[in-house]
Amino acid sequence: MNNNTHPLKKVSQRILEDWAMMLVDDAETAEGLFDKSSPVFMSWIKIHGVVEGALTIVAQEDFIKTLAHNLLGRSEEEPLTDAECKDAFKEMGNVLAGNFLTEAYGEDIVFDLIHPNVREITEDELEKFSSRKILFGFMADDQPVAMSFSIKGN
């Protein structure tokens, strides 16, 4: 499948632009996309159904704060709590997973989405994430973000 027509790439770009209200550009690769001197966070949601796997989003604090400000309709000067930022990042996982699964598998296939999680990841975990087979990176409002779908056993 052509990477430009992959359902995860199409849906990710649409969610970033329309739902998260960000300007989006493709990143050449996810490798080297993130600033290793700043913390990197992962939001993931487990998927159960005709395929078992997980949808994962990786971003840094600036992206997560911009996302939360946009979703909550607050100006960038207004402070956000850590919980508000994490909730926005989790909700992006929910929205992205639902839209991706519908795009990839159709509206008639039922999936269970297991509550999303967020945590900081290590440099080794980022490297492992960056080597995934299905992975797309973007610059959203000049902040790096990458999405991956992994099928259990792959």
Helices and strands as residue ranges (DSSP letters): H 7-14, I 15-19, E 24-26, E 40-48, E 53-60, H 61-72, H 82-105, E 112-121, H 123-130, E 135-140, E 143-151
